[in-house]
Amino acid sequence: MDFTLTTEQELLRDAVAGFLGARYELEKSRDAAKSDAGWQPAIWRGFADELGILGATLPERADGMGGGPIELMVITEELGRALVVEPYVDTVVIGGGLLTRSGGEPAGEVLRQIVSGAARTAFAALEPTSGPTFHDVSTIARRDGDAWVLDGAKTVVTSASLATHLLITARTSGDRRDKAGVSLFLTEFDAANPPAGVEVHSYRTIDDRVGSDLAFTGFRLPGDALLGTEGAAWDDIEATVDEATTAIASEAVGCMRKVLADTVEYAKQRQQFGVPIGSFQVLQHRMVDMYMELEQAAAAVYLAVYSLGASAADRARSVSAAKVTIGRAARFIGQNAVQLHGAMGMTEELAIGHYFKRLTVIEREFGSSEQHLARYAALTRP
């Protein structure tokens, strides 16, 4: 497996890193995250107009310049290094992935808006009783003439308060946990002025992002809100969620690279007994262990990235292996970085605390290490 980036991929990495280094200040981004806005619209416009990364990984581009999984890894790692809170994964990876796989004119129109920066999506899939199981769907969609009517609830819909469109899973047939019978719907959305039949409760998550709980009561959608074939959305959802899991794993690698670099630098400056603490052999060994965990995690992400185009079983195995490896590394590196920084490691003033919170969330986002380990085991049994 060749881990070497092409010249074009290196240029993409340098462009994203340069933009974020010049324009994305951690203190300013945290203030924006805690404000009523919850993000920086000017940064999003820069992603679209200056960098072009909102369309860089979509497989079908009119100019023939669409990227792929490696470009996705390059972008998300740099977003993680800068601790970006703007909804790149929710919109480009999940929204773009589902819309591309579903096809159709409504999906194509929203894809074009995503590339231009005009549209942002949120994926309303998880429910109060589903845990991280995306095919455990109790929300019901029933036909009413030419329309659809939805009843049910969704929880922890990340970026819903920033979204212009919702992608909603609902059951059109089958039992609650069946993979068959799950359908996908697209609708315009404004959390500040929700449509009739939708109740929104929004909040800020511990990693300075935004989430919402949604309740649907007789929520009417037009007939063309259905994406793809009725009851056959699961394969597209599973592939897209695996891609999103890989994206946040790559983001975690960027976070961990920053955390380790800051910890090493701090150990060179902080003095105890008249010498830098980085000169203590036991702490050197600790930081070497952190480095080893980071490199194992990065290698696991590479394997997952290269497997996104493989068969469903191979893709799932590689993605779950990466998620388990990332979960272990994120906890080890995050906890040790906080410990080596002392009490300051958990303060709002120091970057380490913010990175630690994001790594803690990533450990459980799109399924915990235990759940992915169980999936890996099930896929490897003879």
MILUM-400371 format. One record per residue (C-alpha): residue in one letter; y, x negated, z. Coordinates in steps of 0.05 Angstrom, whole numbers, plus 5000, padded with zeros to 4 digits. Layout:
BEGIN
AYXZ
...
//
This chain:
BEGIN
M500050005000
D506749704978
F512249815030
T517549484986
L523349924965
T525649914893
T532749694877
E534950414869
Q531950604937
E535350014970
L541950234939
L540850934966
R539350665036
D545550225035
A549950805010
V547651275064
A548150735118
G555150535094
F557651255093
L555051405163
G557350745190
A564450875166
R564851625177
Y559951835231
E562151665302
L557351865357
E562652105405
K566152525352
S559552825328
R557553015399
D564353345410
A563353735345
A556253935365
K558754215431
S564554585398
D564255295371
A563055015302
G556954615323
W557554115266
Q562353735219
P563254105153
A567053515124
I560853075133
W556553595097
R561453605039
G560952845038
F553352895034
A554153344973
D560153054936
E560252314955
L552952144968
G549252684929
I543552684980
L543053434985
G539753434917
A536952724915
T529852914937
L529053574901
P523653494848
E527153874792
R534053634773
A537753804709
D539953084702
G532852824710
M534852414771
G530852774824
G527652344877
G521352404917
P518052264985
I520351544989
E527651754978
L526652285032
M524151755080
V529951295064
I535151845076
T532152135139
E531151455172
E538551305163
L540352005189
G536151855250
R539351175261
A546251515263
L543652115303
V546252625253
V546153345276
E547953675210
P542254115183
Y539253655130
V531953785146
D532954535156
T536654615091
V534254075042
V527153955065
I524954645090
G529755085051
G529354664988
G521754594994
L520355325003
L525155544948
T522455024899
R515255224912
S516655974910
G520555964845
G524456544814
E531756644797
P534256824868
A530956184895
G533755774838
E540856024851
V540555834925
L537555154906
R543655024862
Q548155224920
I544454754967
V545554164920
S552954324916
G553554394991
A555355134988
A548855395019
R545255225083
T538655525104
A534855665168
F527355805173
A525756405216
A518356305228
L516356185300
E515656785347
P515556885422
T507956925423
S506256445366
G507655765397
P507955245341
T502955625297
F506755835235
H501456315209
D501356695275
V506157235250
S507257905284
T513758085248
I512058645200
A514958775131
R513559465100
R515659765035
D520660335035
G521860544963
D524659944927
A526659604992
W523159225048
V524059385122
L522858845175
D521258935248
G519758365297
A522757765331
K523757025316
T525256475366
V528455785364
V531055865293
T534555195287
S541155185250
A541355945243
S548555965268
L550455465212
A546455805157
T548756205097
H541556425082
L535356585122
L528156465101
I523856955141
T516356995148
A513457695157
R506557995153
T505258475095
S497758525108
G492158255152
D491558115226
R496557725267
R493457035260
D490957095188
K493656585138
A492957105083
G497957665086
V504057235105
S510057345059
L516656995053
F523457335047
L530357065029
T536857385051
E544157205058
F546257115131
D552257025176
A550556945250
A557757115270
N557157785232
P549757945229
P547458505183
A545259175209
G538459135242
V539158405264
E540858175335
V542757445345
H542757025408
S545056315395
Y545055705440
R545554945440
T539154555448
I538353935492
D539053475432
D545853755413
R543354195358
V543954955352
G538455465356
S538056225355
D533356785375
L533257355325
A530858075334
F529658515272
T529759275281
G529259665217
F532459075179
R532859285106
L532258785049
P532458914974
G526058874934
D527758204903
A528457884973
L520957744969
L519557034946
G513256884907
T507157324911
E506557834967
G501957595023
A500756904991
A506256475022
W501956065069
D500155495023
D507555385007
I509455435080
E504054945103
A506054425050
T513454495067
V512354445142
D508153815131
E513953525091
A518853715145
T514353405198
T514352755158
A521852785152
I523052835227
A517852295238
S521951845192
E528252065230
A524851855294
V523651155265
G531151095251
C532651325323
M527750825352
R530450245310
K537350385339
V534750465410
L530849815407
A536749425377
D541549695431
T536549525486
V535548805461
E543148715456
Y544148995526
A538748525554
K542647935525
Q549048155560
R546848455627
Q546247915680
Q542147885743
F541647285790
G546646935745
V542546975680
P541647505625
I535947975641
G533347845571
S531247165595
F526047465643
Q519247395611
V516648065636
L522448425602
Q521348025538
H514148265539
R516548985549
M521148945489
V515648635446
D511249225465
M516949695443
Y517449325377
M509949385365
E510150135378
L515850195329
E512249815274
Q505950235283
A510150865279
A513650635216
A506950465183
A504251165201
V510351485169
Y509251075105
L502051345103
A504452055112
V509851975059
Y504851705008
S500152275024
L504952845013
G502552914941
A495152864959
S490253434971
A491953925027
A486653625074
D488752895062
R496053075069
A494753445135
R490752875164
S495952355148
V501852785172
S498252945238
A496452215248
A503752025238
K506152565286
V501452335341
T503551605330
I510851795330
G510152205393
R506951625431
A512051125405
A518051575418
R516051685490
F514450945503
I520750675470
G525351215496
Q523051165568
N523050405569
A529950375538
V532750835591
Q529250435646
L531949765620
H538950055618
G538350305689
A541950945711
M546850875653
G541151035605
M541651775620
T549251855619
E553152215566
E557551605556
L551951155532
A548551265464
I541551135493
G541551795530
H543152195467
Y537751845427
F532651945483
K533952695482
R532952735407
L526552325411
T524052785466
V525153395422
I521953075361
E515652935402
R514453695404
E518053945341
F513254225289
G507654165339
S506153705398
S501953065396
E496253455428
Q496453995375
H496653495317
L491053095349
A486853735350
R488553875277
Y486653165257
A480153225295
A478453885261
L479853595192
T475452985204
R469353335230
P463353305182
//
